[in-house]
């Protein structure tokens, strides 16, 4: 499936290319943010706009965006900053901070297609064209499979091995058989499909908004396609610990979206190898240790081949480092499953702590008060649609605001 899908040029669209509104929700700053955002100003696509959303009015991301806007004045771009206006009207409740951050940009998007693209992504200049080329008349959503850029340190190797092997295998297989499996880090969507249900506001109660966006698009009869180029994550802040925490959060979300998630530990290499050894020994009296060892060796070689296909070229590390990173990933998987099974139904996301309910409905444990949509009546201001956080005067938000300004978390 990966060999057929990835790094293949899609057929050219028969009609004129539609315009695309690219929404970039920014939270915090890391050392690669400027490099990542710059690639979106250099896209090889005729008509698109960049809509940057920054919730913190004192964020360093604002200066980075403004410098890029000055460097690329011909690119249509806008910056939406939260809490800019004293005049606002209270709208509906939104608990998902990413959705909350994006709504001003979505409301001002002027093109028929919009792309939700996380801040930690780096995009090749032709990727947007390739994604739009997949948007046939019967397609409503085109998404990219998560992958990673080439980065230094062993933690980056583990991430690349995970996203290029186990995650790629599961992601592509699930999409092949038609099950909803869409990650929201890079999704191209028909705006008319989301407008029908009230825009992004309709998805503000869910942490896994990407699942419900795809569900709504499919519910309206549109098809969903995987783009020929994977999404290149290029966060400058990464480690084994942050990767494990992220995987635990993802698995908690999957457990609340589908009961099939509880079977995931059985599709891992080591667990399936042990089962194969036991079953073949019972049925055919084969040596279980030999069967287990052969199973692991064949799986290891196929994973290396899959990673090379996903990479589309040589790997940035040696075969020995791949073997070590691969074994690290395989062993840590069971720790991740155990922690997700046994921990409470709370997750840390974008500097906040949420308690998960059914269907990933979320309640903030230490709420500032519910997120509220604000719209400024002053259309002459730089940002005509703004956001505010309404807080109780007795609540201290110093620690949360510091944490938000220092971290860049990618979903």
Buried (B, 14 or more C-beta within 10 A) or exposed (E): BBEEBBBEEBEEBEEEBBBBBBBBBBBBBBEBBBEBBBBBBEBEBEEBBBBBBBBBEEBBBBEBBEEBBEEBEEBBBBBBBBBBBEEBEEBBBBBBBBBBBBBBBBBBBEBEBBBBBBBBBBBBEBBBBBBBBBBBEEBBBBBBBBBBBBBEEBBBBBBBBBBBBBBBBEBBEBBEEEEBBBBBBBBBBBBEBBEEBEBBBBBBBBBBBBBBBBBBBBEBEBBBBBBBBBBBBBBBBBBBEBBBBBBBBBBBBBBBBBEEBEEBBEEBBBBBBBEBBEEBBEEEEBEBEEBBEBBBEEBBEEBBEBBBBBBEEEBBBEEEBBEBBBBBBBEBBEEBBEBBEEEEEBBBBBBBEBEBBEBBBBEBEEBBEBBBBBBBEBEEEEBBBBBBBEEEEEEEEEEBBEBBBEBBBBB
